[in-house]
């Protein structure tokens, strides 16, 4: 199933990083053209030699986790490609960003949900009082089968936020307390609702904007009254999925001293692109630990020795995306050099990759 996603990701770490557009449609094509699909499937489509990359059971799977998984898998992958006479195509940084976007469209980073629990929550959280599954049970309220926002997490966030004032009125009339939702609750609800017979055929969509007007929207919607600025709020949502953010915004609405501002179409997308997109695909690491990782994984054997021809890895422009691109471009040659030195291929867990990236981006490193 084609999933159309335009995701703006950081190509450089740090507050002044430039953003590049990444499109999961291109990422899906790349997944096929690089022959990943011959061994791996995504949500059941593709080969079965490797794991289905759309059905991860890991929780808190981050961009650094994906980078470390691909890095650790690389020697086996290259051997399998040689055995099958598969040509190794090109994947530059743009391609790596597109691939990340494709995995996001397949909900690779979402926490697993439970449809059975979601079905119970739909009743327990009073959703079923107003929302029918296939038919309207109240005038002017579309049934779940007509919710286009189910396929687009930013549109879902906007719809939930804009819906909250109506919910206040409805719950007051029925004398029902506000139905709080955790990120896991919303994940469970979405798994249930997205897999109903009337909705399971909807193609996933995910599109972010450049975020250039995000701060202005942050100001105009009154967020600044409590959060001071978008730049101060952004680190608080670092690493969160949009499902988690949508649940937190839902729970936040009744605690506000004023009625939540209404977002016109596209405004929530612009705001979350500004606050969230780059934050999610950057990862929190510790530069001190990363320095030790750089040494213990023998990175300095080549990258601190100019005679090897390996770059010095300076400039503070590293992320999970750049690590994947570098692996694809330089990994096979790097593997041969390490073999010639009698060094093992470096393997990383998620934290080690995060720490290494933080060290490579640390101020003044390499000067």
N, C-alpha and C positions, 0 to 999 in steps of 0.2 A: 504494500500500500504506500503510495507516495505521500510524504509529509512535507508540506511547504513551510519552511522556516527561514526567516532572515534574522540572524542573531549578531549583534554587535559585540565583539570581543576585544579585549586589550591585546595588542601585539607587543606592548612593552609594559613592564611593571612600573608601579609608582604612580603618584598623583597626576603627573603630567603626561601620562601615557596616551599615545594616539589610539584611536579605535579604528578597527577595520570591520567592514561588513562581512558576515559569514552566513552562508545560506545552506540549509540542510538539503535542499534539492541537489545542489552541486556536491554536497558531502555524500549523498546517496549514490550519485553517479560515480564519484571517486571510489567509494567502497566497492563498486562493481569493477571499475576500470583497473584498479590495483589488484584485482582478483582476491580481495579479502573474502568476498562472497562465496568463493569456492570451498572455503573451510569453515567460515562463520556465517551464522544466520542472524537476522534481527527480527525478533518477534515471529519466528518460524519460517522466515523467507531466507533461503540460502543453504549453505552446506551444513553438515552436522559433524564434521571432524573436530572442530573446536566448539567452545560454548556459544550459546545464543546470547549475543551482546545486548539484546533488548529485554532479557529476563534475568538480570543480575539479582542475586539474593543478598548482596552486600548492603549494609546500611552506611550512610555518610560517605558515599562514593564520590570523591571530588575530582577536579581536573588533574590534580597531582596523582591521585590514585590511578586514573586512566593512563597518564604518562608513565608511571612506574610499571604498570601492567604491560604496556606495550614494550617498554624497555626490556623487562625481564623475559618477555616472550620472543624477542627479536632473533636471537641465534637459532632457535628452533624454527621460527617462521622462515628465515632465510634458507635454512637447510631444506625445508619442505618445498619452498619455491624452486630451488635448484633441482630437486628430485622430480618435480612436476614440469620442469622447463618453463616456469612462469617468469616472464620478463618483469623486472622491478621498475615500475613506472616512477614518475616524479611526484613528490608531495612537498611543495614549498610551504611556507608559513601560512599563506592564504588557504592552501589545501588542508592543512592541519586544523585551521580554524573552522573550515567548512565541515570537516569530519566531526569535530567536537559538537557543532550545531546539529548534525544528523543524529548523533547519540542523544543529545538533549531532546530532540523531537521524538525519539523512541522512548522517552522517559527513563533513560539510562541512569540519571542522577536522582530520580525520585526514590523515596523509601517505599518498599513493597507494601501494598495494601491488601486488605482482606475483604472480599466482596460480601461474605456472610455477615461480618460485623458492620459493613457499610449499610447493608439492608436494614439491620436493626437500628442503626443510628438514624436512618431516614425517618423512622417512626419516632424513636426516642427523643430526637431533637426537634420534633414538631414540624419537620419539613412536609410530611404527608398531609398536614391539616390544610395546606393551601396548594400544594403542588402535586398534580396528578402525573403519572408516568407516561401515559399515552393520550390522555384526554384532559381537558381543562375541568377542574372541579370548582373553580371560582371565576367569575367574569373578569376578563382582562389579564389573566395569568396563564401564560403558555405552559403546556405540559413539558416534562423533561425531554421528551423526544424531539422538541423543537428548540432546545437550548444549544445554540451554536457555540456558546462560550465553553461548553464541556471540552471542546477540542483545542482550546487556546488558553493557556494558563493566565496570561495577562488580561485577556478579555474576561475571564472568570473572576479575577481579582476585582476588576472594575465593576462587574455586574453585582458581585456580593456587596461591595462598598456602597454603590448607589442604591441598592435594595434595602439597606439597613434602616433608613427613616420610615419606610413603609412597615418594616418589621416591628419597629418600636410601637407604632400605633396598633398593629394587629395584636401584639402580645399584651399590651395594656388592656385592650378590650377583652381579651380572653383570660386576663390575669395569669399569664404564663411568664416565668422568669426567662431572661435572655439565654438562649441555648449556646453555651460556649463550645468552641471547637479547638482541639489541638491540631497540630500538623498531621499527626497520625490519623486522627478522626477524619480530617478532610481527605487524606489519601485513601482511606477505606471507603468513604462515600463515593469518591470519584471512580474507584475500581468497580464498585457496584453499578453506578449510573452509566459509566462508559461501556459496560458490557451487557446492558439490556438488549434484547432483540432489536429494539427500535433505534438504538444508538451505536451499536458496536461497529457499524460500517462507516462511521464518520472519520474522515482523515484528520490526523493530528495537525495542528497549525501552531506556529510560534514565531512571532515577529517582534523584534524590538526596533526602536528608532535610534537616531544618533544621540538623543538626550540633550541636544543643544539648548532646548528651552525648558529643561527639567527644573532648574533652579527657579526660574520665573514662575513656573506652575506651583512649585513648592511654596513660594511666597504668596501667590494669589489665592491659593486654597486655604491659607491660614495655618498650614503646618508649622510655620515659623514661630507661631505664638508659644509653642511648647518645645519644639526641637531646635530652635535657633537657626540652623542652616542644614541644607542637604549634606554638605560635606561632613558635618558632625554626626548625622544620622547614619550615613552610608556604612561606616565600619561596624555598626551594631547589627547589620544584616549580612555581613560578610559570610559567605559560605552557605547561606540559607537557600533552600529551593523556593521557587515561587509558590508552591503549595503551602509551605510553612509560612511564608510572608502573607499569603491570602488569609490563612487562619488567624494569624496574629492581628491583622487589620480588622477582621471580623470581631474579634474579642475586644479590640481597642475602641470600636465605635461607641458602645454604650457608656464608656468611661469618660468620654469627652464632655467638656462643659458647654459646648455649642453643638448644634446639629451638624453632622458631617457634610462637608462641601460636596456638591455634585460634580462629577467628572464628565465632560463631553467626550464623544468618541475620539480616541487617539491620545487624550491627555494622560490617562493612566499609563499608557504605553510609553509615552515620552518621559514621564516621571520615573517609572521603574527602570527604564533604560539608563537614565542618569544616575539613579541611586544604586541599582543592583547589578546590571549585566557584567560590568568589568569586575565588580567586587566578587561575584560568584566564581569567575574563572581565574582570578588570582587566588592564591592559597596562603594561609598563615603558616609561617615557618620560623625557625629560630636560627639566626645567622651563625651564632656560636657553635651550635650543634652541627650546622651545615659545613662549617670549616673542618670539623673532625670527619664528617662524611667524605668531604673532598679528599682528605688524606687517606682514610682507611679504605676507600674504594679505588685507590691508586689513580685518581684523576690527574694528580700532579705529575705522574710519570711521563705523561705526554703533553699536558697543557701547561706545564711549567718548564718544558724543555723545547726550546725553539728549533733544535735540530730535527725534531719529529715532524715539523710542519703543522702541528696542531695549533689552533688558535688559542689565545691567552684567556678567552672567556671573560672579557671585561666589558664595561659599558652599561651595566644595570638594565638590560633589556630582555630578561628571561622570564618565562612562564611555562606552564604545562604545555602550551601550544608550541612554543619555540623548542622545547626539549624534544617533542615528538618530531618536529620538522628536522631538527639537527640529527636525530637518530636515523631518520629515513635517508637523509642525504649522505651522512658520514659514517653511519654505523658499521657497514660491512668492512670498510677500510680500517676502522678503529678496532674491530674484532681481530683482523689479521695482525695488526701492530701489537695488540695485547698478547696474542699467541706467540709472536716472535720474541716478546719480552718474558714469556713464561708467566703472565699475569692472568688471573681469572676474569671472566666477563663480570662487570659490576652489576649487582642486583640490588634493587631498592624497594623498601616498603613505602607506603604513602607518606609517613612522617619524614622518612629520610629524603624522599624526593622534595617535599615541601621545604625542609631545612636546607637542602642543597640549593634550591632556587633562591631562598632568602639570602644565603651566603653570596651567591653570584651577583645578586642585586644590591648587596650591602654598600653603603656610601664609602667611597675612597678605596674600595678593593682594587688591587692590582696597580695602584699608583706608586 
